[in-house]
Amino acid sequence: MNKLFPRFIFFLLMCLTFSLAATAQGVDIPDPKLRTAIETALGKASGAAITADEMGTLKELNARDASISNLTGLERGPVVAKQLI
């Protein structure tokens, strides 16, 4: 067997591990009102970790009149921004 094959397999496994770890990380959402709106939209308990994968499933966010001042974390999902205005 080629000597490079085991190294190639190791490289692929490391890439897979890092990509899975990146999507499983919690998304930082510092604004408590934005976090509450996202938790509600995702059906999550208050204070539960929100992952990048979960943010990717968020298609709409109803946060009118929520007085949100910081949109940090929202960039991790494809949410429609006009819902926040």
PyMOL Python script that loads the backbone (N, CA, C, O; Angstrom):
from pymol import cmd

cmd.read_pdbstr("""\
ATOM      1  N   MET A   1       0.844  -1.179   0.000  1.00  0.00           N
ATOM      2  CA  MET A   1       0.000   0.000   0.000  1.00  0.00           C
ATOM      3  C   MET A   1       0.891   1.244   0.000  1.00  0.00           C
ATOM      4  O   MET A   1       1.978   1.251   0.577  1.00  0.00           O
ATOM      5  N   ASN A   2       0.425   2.241  -0.629  1.00  0.00           N
ATOM      6  CA  ASN A   2       1.154   3.497  -0.728  1.00  0.00           C
ATOM      7  C   ASN A   2       1.370   4.091   0.661  1.00  0.00           C
ATOM      8  O   ASN A   2       0.466   4.055   1.495  1.00  0.00           O
ATOM      9  N   LYS A   3       2.551   4.635   0.915  1.00  0.00           N
ATOM     10  CA  LYS A   3       2.859   5.225   2.225  1.00  0.00           C
ATOM     11  C   LYS A   3       2.057   6.497   2.491  1.00  0.00           C
ATOM     12  O   LYS A   3       1.879   6.891   3.644  1.00  0.00           O
ATOM     13  N   LEU A   4       1.583   7.126   1.446  1.00  0.00           N
ATOM     14  CA  LEU A   4       0.814   8.360   1.622  1.00  0.00           C
ATOM     15  C   LEU A   4      -0.638   8.095   2.017  1.00  0.00           C
ATOM     16  O   LEU A   4      -1.289   8.977   2.578  1.00  0.00           O
ATOM     17  N   PHE A   5      -1.145   6.922   1.742  1.00  0.00           N
ATOM     18  CA  PHE A   5      -2.540   6.617   2.012  1.00  0.00           C
ATOM     19  C   PHE A   5      -2.909   6.781   3.493  1.00  0.00           C
ATOM     20  O   PHE A   5      -3.911   7.433   3.787  1.00  0.00           O
ATOM     21  N   PRO A   6      -2.138   6.216   4.437  1.00  0.00           N
ATOM     22  CA  PRO A   6      -2.492   6.425   5.852  1.00  0.00           C
ATOM     23  C   PRO A   6      -2.470   7.903   6.261  1.00  0.00           C
ATOM     24  O   PRO A   6      -3.290   8.338   7.071  1.00  0.00           O
ATOM     25  N   ARG A   7      -1.552   8.654   5.712  1.00  0.00           N
ATOM     26  CA  ARG A   7      -1.490  10.084   6.023  1.00  0.00           C
ATOM     27  C   ARG A   7      -2.693  10.817   5.447  1.00  0.00           C
ATOM     28  O   ARG A   7      -3.237  11.729   6.070  1.00  0.00           O
ATOM     29  N   PHE A   8      -3.094  10.412   4.269  1.00  0.00           N
ATOM     30  CA  PHE A   8      -4.267  11.015   3.636  1.00  0.00           C
ATOM     31  C   PHE A   8      -5.523  10.730   4.463  1.00  0.00           C
ATOM     32  O   PHE A   8      -6.335  11.629   4.682  1.00  0.00           O
ATOM     33  N   ILE A   9      -5.683   9.506   4.916  1.00  0.00           N
ATOM     34  CA  ILE A   9      -6.832   9.137   5.752  1.00  0.00           C
ATOM     35  C   ILE A   9      -6.806   9.935   7.053  1.00  0.00           C
ATOM     36  O   ILE A   9      -7.839  10.437   7.496  1.00  0.00           O
ATOM     37  N   PHE A  10      -5.644  10.053   7.657  1.00  0.00           N
ATOM     38  CA  PHE A  10      -5.512  10.828   8.887  1.00  0.00           C
ATOM     39  C   PHE A  10      -5.912  12.285   8.643  1.00  0.00           C
ATOM     40  O   PHE A  10      -6.627  12.881   9.449  1.00  0.00           O
ATOM     41  N   PHE A  11      -5.450  12.849   7.539  1.00  0.00           N
ATOM     42  CA  PHE A  11      -5.783  14.230   7.187  1.00  0.00           C
ATOM     43  C   PHE A  11      -7.293  14.389   7.023  1.00  0.00           C
ATOM     44  O   PHE A  11      -7.867  15.350   7.535  1.00  0.00           O
ATOM     45  N   LEU A  12      -7.938  13.474   6.325  1.00  0.00           N
ATOM     46  CA  LEU A  12      -9.393  13.539   6.137  1.00  0.00           C
ATOM     47  C   LEU A  12     -10.137  13.452   7.467  1.00  0.00           C
ATOM     48  O   LEU A  12     -11.106  14.178   7.689  1.00  0.00           O
ATOM     49  N   LEU A  13      -9.689  12.571   8.342  1.00  0.00           N
ATOM     50  CA  LEU A  13     -10.336  12.439   9.654  1.00  0.00           C
ATOM     51  C   LEU A  13     -10.174  13.712  10.486  1.00  0.00           C
ATOM     52  O   LEU A  13     -11.099  14.118  11.190  1.00  0.00           O
ATOM     53  N   MET A  14      -9.016  14.332  10.404  1.00  0.00           N
ATOM     54  CA  MET A  14      -8.798  15.572  11.144  1.00  0.00           C
ATOM     55  C   MET A  14      -9.686  16.694  10.599  1.00  0.00           C
ATOM     56  O   MET A  14     -10.247  17.471  11.371  1.00  0.00           O
ATOM     57  N   CYS A  15      -9.814  16.781   9.273  1.00  0.00           N
ATOM     58  CA  CYS A  15     -10.683  17.802   8.670  1.00  0.00           C
ATOM     59  C   CYS A  15     -12.121  17.595   9.108  1.00  0.00           C
ATOM     60  O   CYS A  15     -12.813  18.557   9.441  1.00  0.00           O
ATOM     61  N   LEU A  16     -12.572  16.362   9.110  1.00  0.00           N
ATOM     62  CA  LEU A  16     -13.939  16.049   9.525  1.00  0.00           C
ATOM     63  C   LEU A  16     -14.155  16.407  10.986  1.00  0.00           C
ATOM     64  O   LEU A  16     -15.189  16.967  11.347  1.00  0.00           O
ATOM     65  N   THR A  17     -13.183  16.084  11.821  1.00  0.00           N
ATOM     66  CA  THR A  17     -13.282  16.391  13.249  1.00  0.00           C
ATOM     67  C   THR A  17     -13.389  17.892  13.485  1.00  0.00           C
ATOM     68  O   THR A  17     -14.227  18.340  14.268  1.00  0.00           O
ATOM     69  N   PHE A  18     -12.553  18.664  12.819  1.00  0.00           N
ATOM     70  CA  PHE A  18     -12.569  20.114  13.003  1.00  0.00           C
ATOM     71  C   PHE A  18     -13.852  20.736  12.462  1.00  0.00           C
ATOM     72  O   PHE A  18     -14.379  21.676  13.058  1.00  0.00           O
ATOM     73  N   SER A  19     -14.358  20.228  11.348  1.00  0.00           N
ATOM     74  CA  SER A  19     -15.595  20.797  10.800  1.00  0.00           C
ATOM     75  C   SER A  19     -16.783  20.470  11.694  1.00  0.00           C
ATOM     76  O   SER A  19     -17.665  21.310  11.869  1.00  0.00           O
ATOM     77  N   LEU A  20     -16.826  19.273  12.261  1.00  0.00           N
ATOM     78  CA  LEU A  20     -17.912  18.919  13.179  1.00  0.00           C
ATOM     79  C   LEU A  20     -17.827  19.736  14.460  1.00  0.00           C
ATOM     80  O   LEU A  20     -18.853  20.161  14.991  1.00  0.00           O
ATOM     81  N   ALA A  21     -16.632  19.956  14.955  1.00  0.00           N
ATOM     82  CA  ALA A  21     -16.458  20.755  16.171  1.00  0.00           C
ATOM     83  C   ALA A  21     -16.880  22.195  15.936  1.00  0.00           C
ATOM     84  O   ALA A  21     -17.447  22.826  16.828  1.00  0.00           O
ATOM     85  N   ALA A  22     -16.613  22.720  14.758  1.00  0.00           N
ATOM     86  CA  ALA A  22     -16.967  24.111  14.459  1.00  0.00           C
ATOM     87  C   ALA A  22     -18.470  24.302  14.408  1.00  0.00           C
ATOM     88  O   ALA A  22     -18.964  25.333  14.866  1.00  0.00           O
ATOM     89  N   THR A  23     -19.217  23.344  13.866  1.00  0.00           N
ATOM     90  CA  THR A  23     -20.660  23.504  13.771  1.00  0.00           C
ATOM     91  C   THR A  23     -21.358  23.188  15.085  1.00  0.00           C
ATOM     92  O   THR A  23     -22.495  23.610  15.297  1.00  0.00           O
ATOM     93  N   ALA A  24     -20.696  22.453  15.968  1.00  0.00           N
ATOM     94  CA  ALA A  24     -21.312  22.105  17.242  1.00  0.00           C
ATOM     95  C   ALA A  24     -21.099  23.183  18.306  1.00  0.00           C
ATOM     96  O   ALA A  24     -21.694  23.116  19.382  1.00  0.00           O
ATOM     97  N   GLN A  25     -20.264  24.166  18.016  1.00  0.00           N
ATOM     98  CA  GLN A  25     -19.996  25.222  18.978  1.00  0.00           C
ATOM     99  C   GLN A  25     -21.227  26.090  19.181  1.00  0.00           C
ATOM    100  O   GLN A  25     -22.024  26.298  18.266  1.00  0.00           O
ATOM    101  N   GLY A  26     -21.359  26.580  20.380  1.00  0.00           N
ATOM    102  CA  GLY A  26     -22.442  27.500  20.667  1.00  0.00           C
ATOM    103  C   GLY A  26     -22.210  28.856  20.023  1.00  0.00           C
ATOM    104  O   GLY A  26     -21.078  29.332  19.942  1.00  0.00           O
ATOM    105  N   VAL A  27     -23.278  29.466  19.573  1.00  0.00           N
ATOM    106  CA  VAL A  27     -23.213  30.790  18.958  1.00  0.00           C
ATOM    107  C   VAL A  27     -23.369  31.829  20.061  1.00  0.00           C
ATOM    108  O   VAL A  27     -24.268  31.727  20.896  1.00  0.00           O
ATOM    109  N   ASP A  28     -22.498  32.821  20.062  1.00  0.00           N
ATOM    110  CA  ASP A  28     -22.551  33.887  21.057  1.00  0.00           C
ATOM    111  C   ASP A  28     -23.612  34.913  20.638  1.00  0.00           C
ATOM    112  O   ASP A  28     -23.495  35.544  19.588  1.00  0.00           O
ATOM    113  N   ILE A  29     -24.634  35.069  21.463  1.00  0.00           N
ATOM    114  CA  ILE A  29     -25.700  36.049  21.224  1.00  0.00           C
ATOM    115  C   ILE A  29     -25.805  36.898  22.489  1.00  0.00           C
ATOM    116  O   ILE A  29     -26.555  36.558  23.405  1.00  0.00           O
ATOM    117  N   PRO A  30     -25.052  38.008  22.543  1.00  0.00           N
ATOM    118  CA  PRO A  30     -24.982  38.789  23.777  1.00  0.00           C
ATOM    119  C   PRO A  30     -26.243  39.584  24.122  1.00  0.00           C
ATOM    120  O   PRO A  30     -26.486  39.853  25.298  1.00  0.00           O
ATOM    121  N   ASP A  31     -27.046  39.967  23.134  1.00  0.00           N
ATOM    122  CA  ASP A  31     -28.255  40.737  23.423  1.00  0.00           C
ATOM    123  C   ASP A  31     -29.330  39.790  23.963  1.00  0.00           C
ATOM    124  O   ASP A  31     -29.764  38.886  23.249  1.00  0.00           O
ATOM    125  N   PRO A  32     -29.762  39.982  25.206  1.00  0.00           N
ATOM    126  CA  PRO A  32     -30.728  39.051  25.807  1.00  0.00           C
ATOM    127  C   PRO A  32     -32.078  39.008  25.081  1.00  0.00           C
ATOM    128  O   PRO A  32     -32.733  37.966  25.054  1.00  0.00           O
ATOM    129  N   LYS A  33     -32.491  40.126  24.500  1.00  0.00           N
ATOM    130  CA  LYS A  33     -33.782  40.143  23.801  1.00  0.00           C
ATOM    131  C   LYS A  33     -33.694  39.410  22.464  1.00  0.00           C
ATOM    132  O   LYS A  33     -34.637  38.727  22.064  1.00  0.00           O
ATOM    133  N   LEU A  34     -32.568  39.552  21.780  1.00  0.00           N
ATOM    134  CA  LEU A  34     -32.358  38.799  20.542  1.00  0.00           C
ATOM    135  C   LEU A  34     -32.259  37.314  20.855  1.00  0.00           C
ATOM    136  O   LEU A  34     -32.824  36.485  20.142  1.00  0.00           O
ATOM    137  N   ARG A  35     -31.541  36.981  21.919  1.00  0.00           N
ATOM    138  CA  ARG A  35     -31.396  35.572  22.312  1.00  0.00           C
ATOM    139  C   ARG A  35     -32.757  34.952  22.623  1.00  0.00           C
ATOM    140  O   ARG A  35     -33.036  33.825  22.216  1.00  0.00           O
ATOM    141  N   THR A  36     -33.597  35.685  23.340  1.00  0.00           N
ATOM    142  CA  THR A  36     -34.933  35.189  23.669  1.00  0.00           C
ATOM    143  C   THR A  36     -35.756  34.959  22.409  1.00  0.00           C
ATOM    144  O   THR A  36     -36.454  33.951  22.299  1.00  0.00           O
ATOM    145  N   ALA A  37     -35.679  35.884  21.460  1.00  0.00           N
ATOM    146  CA  ALA A  37     -36.427  35.740  20.205  1.00  0.00           C
ATOM    147  C   ALA A  37     -35.951  34.516  19.424  1.00  0.00           C
ATOM    148  O   ALA A  37     -36.762  33.786  18.854  1.00  0.00           O
ATOM    149  N   ILE A  38     -34.637  34.291  19.397  1.00  0.00           N
ATOM    150  CA  ILE A  38     -34.087  33.135  18.685  1.00  0.00           C
ATOM    151  C   ILE A  38     -34.454  31.843  19.400  1.00  0.00           C
ATOM    152  O   ILE A  38     -34.829  30.865  18.753  1.00  0.00           O
ATOM    153  N   GLU A  39     -34.351  31.823  20.724  1.00  0.00           N
ATOM    154  CA  GLU A  39     -34.738  30.631  21.488  1.00  0.00           C
ATOM    155  C   GLU A  39     -36.198  30.278  21.223  1.00  0.00           C
ATOM    156  O   GLU A  39     -36.540  29.109  21.045  1.00  0.00           O
ATOM    157  N   THR A  40     -37.047  31.285  21.198  1.00  0.00           N
ATOM    158  CA  THR A  40     -38.471  31.058  20.939  1.00  0.00           C
ATOM    159  C   THR A  40     -38.674  30.489  19.539  1.00  0.00           C
ATOM    160  O   THR A  40     -39.422  29.528  19.357  1.00  0.00           O
ATOM    161  N   ALA A  41     -38.006  31.084  18.549  1.00  0.00           N
ATOM    162  CA  ALA A  41     -38.150  30.627  17.162  1.00  0.00           C
ATOM    163  C   ALA A  41     -37.651  29.197  16.979  1.00  0.00           C
ATOM    164  O   ALA A  41     -38.188  28.446  16.165  1.00  0.00           O
ATOM    165  N   LEU A  42     -36.621  28.825  17.738  1.00  0.00           N
ATOM    166  CA  LEU A  42     -36.060  27.476  17.627  1.00  0.00           C
ATOM    167  C   LEU A  42     -36.727  26.483  18.570  1.00  0.00           C
ATOM    168  O   LEU A  42     -36.460  25.284  18.491  1.00  0.00           O
ATOM    169  N   GLY A  43     -37.588  26.963  19.459  1.00  0.00           N
ATOM    170  CA  GLY A  43     -38.239  26.077  20.424  1.00  0.00           C
ATOM    171  C   GLY A  43     -37.283  25.570  21.490  1.00  0.00           C
ATOM    172  O   GLY A  43     -37.416  24.441  21.963  1.00  0.00           O
ATOM    173  N   LYS A  44     -36.327  26.395  21.865  1.00  0.00           N
ATOM    174  CA  LYS A  44     -35.326  26.001  22.856  1.00  0.00           C
ATOM    175  C   LYS A  44     -35.640  26.613  24.212  1.00  0.00           C
ATOM    176  O   LYS A  44     -36.297  27.650  24.306  1.00  0.00           O
ATOM    177  N   ALA A  45     -35.164  25.960  25.245  1.00  0.00           N
ATOM    178  CA  ALA A  45     -35.333  26.468  26.601  1.00  0.00           C
ATOM    179  C   ALA A  45     -34.443  27.689  26.809  1.00  0.00           C
ATOM    180  O   ALA A  45     -33.409  27.828  26.156  1.00  0.00           O
ATOM    181  N   SER A  46     -34.841  28.556  27.704  1.00  0.00           N
ATOM    182  CA  SER A  46     -34.076  29.755  28.016  1.00  0.00           C
ATOM    183  C   SER A  46     -32.688  29.378  28.522  1.00  0.00           C
ATOM    184  O   SER A  46     -32.557  28.574  29.445  1.00  0.00           O
ATOM    185  N   GLY A  47     -31.654  29.958  27.921  1.00  0.00           N
ATOM    186  CA  GLY A  47     -30.289  29.701  28.345  1.00  0.00           C
ATOM    187  C   GLY A  47     -29.648  28.482  27.710  1.00  0.00           C
ATOM    188  O   GLY A  47     -28.459  28.240  27.915  1.00  0.00           O
ATOM    189  N   ALA A  48     -30.409  27.703  26.939  1.00  0.00           N
ATOM    190  CA  ALA A  48     -29.847  26.523  26.275  1.00  0.00           C
ATOM    191  C   ALA A  48     -28.875  26.957  25.184  1.00  0.00           C
ATOM    192  O   ALA A  48     -29.051  28.012  24.573  1.00  0.00           O
ATOM    193  N   ALA A  49     -27.862  26.153  24.943  1.00  0.00           N
ATOM    194  CA  ALA A  49     -26.882  26.464  23.900  1.00  0.00           C
ATOM    195  C   ALA A  49     -27.559  26.471  22.536  1.00  0.00           C
ATOM    196  O   ALA A  49     -28.411  25.630  22.246  1.00  0.00           O
ATOM    197  N   ILE A  50     -27.171  27.422  21.711  1.00  0.00           N
ATOM    198  CA  ILE A  50     -27.666  27.518  20.341  1.00  0.00           C
ATOM    199  C   ILE A  50     -26.466  27.294  19.433  1.00  0.00           C
ATOM    200  O   ILE A  50     -25.493  28.046  19.490  1.00  0.00           O
ATOM    201  N   THR A  51     -26.531  26.258  18.592  1.00  0.00           N
ATOM    202  CA  THR A  51     -25.406  25.927  17.725  1.00  0.00           C
ATOM    203  C   THR A  51     -25.529  26.605  16.364  1.00  0.00           C
ATOM    204  O   THR A  51     -26.595  27.093  15.988  1.00  0.00           O
ATOM    205  N   ALA A  52     -24.422  26.623  15.640  1.00  0.00           N
ATOM    206  CA  ALA A  52     -24.408  27.183  14.291  1.00  0.00           C
ATOM    207  C   ALA A  52     -25.354  26.398  13.380  1.00  0.00           C
ATOM    208  O   ALA A  52     -26.010  26.981  12.517  1.00  0.00           O
ATOM    209  N   ASP A  53     -25.425  25.089  13.568  1.00  0.00           N
ATOM    210  CA  ASP A  53     -26.348  24.269  12.777  1.00  0.00           C
ATOM    211  C   ASP A  53     -27.792  24.684  13.027  1.00  0.00           C
ATOM    212  O   ASP A  53     -28.586  24.772  12.090  1.00  0.00           O
ATOM    213  N   GLU A  54     -28.133  24.937  14.282  1.00  0.00           N
ATOM    214  CA  GLU A  54     -29.498  25.370  14.601  1.00  0.00           C
ATOM    215  C   GLU A  54     -29.786  26.740  14.006  1.00  0.00           C
ATOM    216  O   GLU A  54     -30.882  26.990  13.503  1.00  0.00           O
ATOM    217  N   MET A  55     -28.799  27.625  14.065  1.00  0.00           N
ATOM    218  CA  MET A  55     -28.981  28.949  13.465  1.00  0.00           C
ATOM    219  C   MET A  55     -29.222  28.823  11.964  1.00  0.00           C
ATOM    220  O   MET A  55     -29.944  29.629  11.377  1.00  0.00           O
ATOM    221  N   GLY A  56     -28.617  27.812  11.345  1.00  0.00           N
ATOM    222  CA  GLY A  56     -28.795  27.582   9.923  1.00  0.00           C
ATOM    223  C   GLY A  56     -30.205  27.162   9.556  1.00  0.00           C
ATOM    224  O   GLY A  56     -30.605  27.277   8.397  1.00  0.00           O
ATOM    225  N   THR A  57     -30.965  26.675  10.530  1.00  0.00           N
ATOM    226  CA  THR A  57     -32.347  26.261  10.265  1.00  0.00           C
ATOM    227  C   THR A  57     -33.330  27.408  10.465  1.00  0.00           C
ATOM    228  O   THR A  57     -34.503  27.290  10.111  1.00  0.00           O
ATOM    229  N   LEU A  58     -32.865  28.500  11.021  1.00  0.00           N
ATOM    230  CA  LEU A  58     -33.727  29.637  11.318  1.00  0.00           C
ATOM    231  C   LEU A  58     -34.038  30.407  10.037  1.00  0.00           C
ATOM    232  O   LEU A  58     -33.159  31.048   9.461  1.00  0.00           O
ATOM    233  N   LYS A  59     -35.268  30.341   9.605  1.00  0.00           N
ATOM    234  CA  LYS A  59     -35.663  30.975   8.337  1.00  0.00           C
ATOM    235  C   LYS A  59     -36.384  32.303   8.545  1.00  0.00           C
ATOM    236  O   LYS A  59     -36.395  33.143   7.646  1.00  0.00           O
ATOM    237  N   GLU A  60     -36.974  32.501   9.692  1.00  0.00           N
ATOM    238  CA  GLU A  60     -37.713  33.728   9.973  1.00  0.00           C
ATOM    239  C   GLU A  60     -37.627  34.019  11.456  1.00  0.00           C
ATOM    240  O   GLU A  60     -37.635  33.107  12.284  1.00  0.00           O
ATOM    241  N   LEU A  61     -37.544  35.288  11.781  1.00  0.00           N
ATOM    242  CA  LEU A  61     -37.452  35.690  13.187  1.00  0.00           C
ATOM    243  C   LEU A  61     -38.376  36.867  13.411  1.00  0.00           C
ATOM    244  O   LEU A  61     -38.188  37.932  12.824  1.00  0.00           O
ATOM    245  N   ASN A  62     -39.359  36.681  14.247  1.00  0.00           N
ATOM    246  CA  ASN A  62     -40.291  37.752  14.569  1.00  0.00           C
ATOM    247  C   ASN A  62     -39.822  38.401  15.871  1.00  0.00           C
ATOM    248  O   ASN A  62     -39.994  37.853  16.959  1.00  0.00           O
ATOM    249  N   ALA A  63     -39.224  39.586  15.726  1.00  0.00           N
ATOM    250  CA  ALA A  63     -38.705  40.294  16.893  1.00  0.00           C
ATOM    251  C   ALA A  63     -39.084  41.769  16.844  1.00  0.00           C
ATOM    252  O   ALA A  63     -38.337  42.634  17.301  1.00  0.00           O
ATOM    253  N   ARG A  64     -40.232  42.034  16.293  1.00  0.00           N
ATOM    254  CA  ARG A  64     -40.700  43.427  16.232  1.00  0.00           C
ATOM    255  C   ARG A  64     -40.942  43.954  17.645  1.00  0.00           C
ATOM    256  O   ARG A  64     -41.412  43.229  18.522  1.00  0.00           O
ATOM    257  N   ASP A  65     -40.619  45.208  17.845  1.00  0.00           N
ATOM    258  CA  ASP A  65     -40.810  45.880  19.134  1.00  0.00           C
ATOM    259  C   ASP A  65     -40.058  45.203  20.281  1.00  0.00           C
ATOM    260  O   ASP A  65     -40.456  45.320  21.440  1.00  0.00           O
ATOM    261  N   ALA A  66     -38.980  44.502  19.960  1.00  0.00           N
ATOM    262  CA  ALA A  66     -38.210  43.815  20.998  1.00  0.00           C
ATOM    263  C   ALA A  66     -37.082  44.679  21.565  1.00  0.00           C
ATOM    264  O   ALA A  66     -36.431  44.290  22.534  1.00  0.00           O
ATOM    265  N   SER A  67     -36.850  45.840  20.968  1.00  0.00           N
ATOM    266  CA  SER A  67     -35.788  46.748  21.418  1.00  0.00           C
ATOM    267  C   SER A  67     -34.422  46.077  21.430  1.00  0.00           C
ATOM    268  O   SER A  67     -33.668  46.202  22.395  1.00  0.00           O
ATOM    269  N   ILE A  68     -34.113  45.378  20.370  1.00  0.00           N
ATOM    270  CA  ILE A  68     -32.827  44.705  20.238  1.00  0.00           C
ATOM    271  C   ILE A  68     -31.776  45.753  19.861  1.00  0.00           C
ATOM    272  O   ILE A  68     -31.977  46.551  18.945  1.00  0.00           O
ATOM    273  N   SER A  69     -30.658  45.733  20.583  1.00  0.00           N
ATOM    274  CA  SER A  69     -29.619  46.731  20.330  1.00  0.00           C
ATOM    275  C   SER A  69     -28.334  46.137  19.760  1.00  0.00           C
ATOM    276  O   SER A  69     -27.465  46.878  19.300  1.00  0.00           O
ATOM    277  N   ASN A  70     -28.201  44.806  19.783  1.00  0.00           N
ATOM    278  CA  ASN A  70     -26.980  44.156  19.316  1.00  0.00           C
ATOM    279  C   ASN A  70     -27.362  42.931  18.489  1.00  0.00           C
ATOM    280  O   ASN A  70     -28.009  42.015  18.995  1.00  0.00           O
ATOM    281  N   LEU A  71     -26.964  42.915  17.223  1.00  0.00           N
ATOM    282  CA  LEU A  71     -27.316  41.814  16.327  1.00  0.00           C
ATOM    283  C   LEU A  71     -26.230  40.740  16.239  1.00  0.00           C
ATOM    284  O   LEU A  71     -26.300  39.863  15.379  1.00  0.00           O
ATOM    285  N   THR A  72     -25.241  40.800  17.109  1.00  0.00           N
ATOM    286  CA  THR A  72     -24.169  39.806  17.112  1.00  0.00           C
ATOM    287  C   THR A  72     -24.752  38.409  17.283  1.00  0.00           C
ATOM    288  O   THR A  72     -25.577  38.172  18.165  1.00  0.00           O
ATOM    289  N   GLY A  73     -24.315  37.495  16.434  1.00  0.00           N
ATOM    290  CA  GLY A  73     -24.785  36.112  16.458  1.00  0.00           C
ATOM    291  C   GLY A  73     -25.761  35.828  15.340  1.00  0.00           C
ATOM    292  O   GLY A  73     -25.878  34.691  14.882  1.00  0.00           O
ATOM    293  N   LEU A  74     -26.462  36.856  14.898  1.00  0.00           N
ATOM    294  CA  LEU A  74     -27.458  36.689  13.845  1.00  0.00           C
ATOM    295  C   LEU A  74     -26.802  36.350  12.506  1.00  0.00           C
ATOM    296  O   LEU A  74     -27.434  35.758  11.632  1.00  0.00           O
ATOM    297  N   GLU A  75     -25.535  36.728  12.351  1.00  0.00           N
ATOM    298  CA  GLU A  75     -24.831  36.449  11.099  1.00  0.00           C
ATOM    299  C   GLU A  75     -24.594  34.955  10.893  1.00  0.00           C
ATOM    300  O   GLU A  75     -24.209  34.540   9.800  1.00  0.00           O
ATOM    301  N   ARG A  76     -24.816  34.150  11.915  1.00  0.00           N
ATOM    302  CA  ARG A  76     -24.605  32.698  11.810  1.00  0.00           C
ATOM    303  C   ARG A  76     -25.790  31.979  11.193  1.00  0.00           C
ATOM    304  O   ARG A  76     -25.747  30.763  11.008  1.00  0.00           O
ATOM    305  N   GLY A  77     -26.850  32.712  10.872  1.00  0.00           N
ATOM    306  CA  GLY A  77     -28.017  32.071  10.270  1.00  0.00           C
ATOM    307  C   GLY A  77     -28.561  32.866   9.109  1.00  0.00           C
ATOM    308  O   GLY A  77     -28.228  34.041   8.955  1.00  0.00           O
ATOM    309  N   PRO A  78     -29.395  32.247   8.285  1.00  0.00           N
ATOM    310  CA  PRO A  78     -29.924  32.910   7.090  1.00  0.00           C
ATOM    311  C   PRO A  78     -31.209  33.683   7.349  1.00  0.00           C
ATOM    312  O   PRO A  78     -32.016  33.859   6.437  1.00  0.00           O
ATOM    313  N   VAL A  79     -31.407  34.139   8.557  1.00  0.00           N
ATOM    314  CA  VAL A  79     -32.664  34.796   8.936  1.00  0.00           C
ATOM    315  C   VAL A  79     -32.919  36.043   8.094  1.00  0.00           C
ATOM    316  O   VAL A  79     -31.988  36.723   7.662  1.00  0.00           O
ATOM    317  N   VAL A  80     -34.172  36.320   7.877  1.00  0.00           N
ATOM    318  CA  VAL A  80     -34.579  37.493   7.108  1.00  0.00           C
ATOM    319  C   VAL A  80     -34.490  38.718   8.009  1.00  0.00           C
ATOM    320  O   VAL A  80     -35.233  38.825   8.985  1.00  0.00           O
ATOM    321  N   ALA A  81     -33.583  39.649   7.689  1.00  0.00           N
ATOM    322  CA  ALA A  81     -33.318  40.811   8.535  1.00  0.00           C
ATOM    323  C   ALA A  81     -34.509  41.731   8.635  1.00  0.00           C
ATOM    324  O   ALA A  81     -34.654  42.411   9.650  1.00  0.00           O
ATOM    325  N   LYS A  82     -35.371  41.792   7.636  1.00  0.00           N
ATOM    326  CA  LYS A  82     -36.485  42.726   7.688  1.00  0.00           C
ATOM    327  C   LYS A  82     -37.448  42.434   8.834  1.00  0.00           C
ATOM    328  O   LYS A  82     -38.234  43.297   9.222  1.00  0.00           O
ATOM    329  N   GLN A  83     -37.388  41.241   9.366  1.00  0.00           N
ATOM    330  CA  GLN A  83     -38.248  40.907  10.490  1.00  0.00           C
ATOM    331  C   GLN A  83     -37.838  41.649  11.767  1.00  0.00           C
ATOM    332  O   GLN A  83     -38.626  41.763  12.706  1.00  0.00           O
ATOM    333  N   LEU A  84     -36.615  42.146  11.791  1.00  0.00           N
ATOM    334  CA  LEU A  84     -36.125  42.830  12.981  1.00  0.00           C
ATOM    335  C   LEU A  84     -36.391  44.323  12.954  1.00  0.00           C
ATOM    336  O   LEU A  84     -36.270  44.995  13.979  1.00  0.00           O
ATOM    337  N   ILE A  85     -36.749  44.845  11.801  1.00  0.00           N
ATOM    338  CA  ILE A  85     -36.914  46.292  11.660  1.00  0.00           C
ATOM    339  C   ILE A  85     -38.286  46.717  12.140  1.00  0.00           C
ATOM    340  O   ILE A  85     -38.615  47.903  12.101  1.00  0.00           O
TER     341      ILE A  85
END
""", "prot")
cmd.dss("prot")
cmd.show_as("cartoon", "prot")
cmd.util.cbc("prot")
cmd.orient("prot")
